[in-house]
């Protein structure tokens, strides 16, 4: 087997490409079909709880458009992202001055933070739709349960009398206990912990039918060959989970791509 020489990362190149992507990405509403019953039920829920928790797969370019679509449709005023708390200042500086502190984000490889997120924040601000950004992953905990407990505390401590959209990785957004890799020990996600305090909180996920995403490199979504491709749509499942269907996902631009995309 041929050995390929190690190539040192070119951070300046990553910086140029990331900032170029932020400046060029156009955030748009996705022309989705919204089920009337699901929409009415969510509006009623938001009038009571002011909160929707949505799970995502990190590293999908269209995640930012889904968030924007939900903001436009349901009138959210706060956006809570699974970012470390210190990155709130980075985002606010970018919104105020247009300058992005790439040094503060340059090691991010897992798709939680993308060029699309910064383009989204600017679009929401320019449209007068965003009152406040919440960065709720600020615990520094290595333990999964402890980290999610702190996530929930940070979210609950940041809620005001305006609707908040919380976006987190799918496992963190679950509102019931989970197990990982068939281990017997239950884990208690952020969503479950929030639900313990706000019993009627609404939750859901983005469902990806095909395509790719970036999480420590390019990854493929499993595609059901018998799955009929449909248009984007928003509906509620029988168990009460709000679902935004995205027919095809594409790879997001992240600060630390780790490979040529």
Secondary structure, 3 states (H helix, E strand, C coil): CCCCCCCCCCHHHHHHHHHHHHHHCCCCCCCCEECHHHHHHHHHHHHHHCEEEEEECCCECCHHHHHHHHHHHHCCCEEEECCCCCHHHHHHHHHHHCCCCHHHCCCCCCCCCCHHHHHHHHHHHHCCCCCEEEECCCCCCCCHHHHHHHHHHHHHCCCCCCCEEEEEEHHHHCCCCECCCCCCCCECCHHHHHHHHCCCCEEEEEEECCEEEECCCEEECCCCCCCCCCCCEEEECCCCCEEEEECCECECCCCCCCCCC
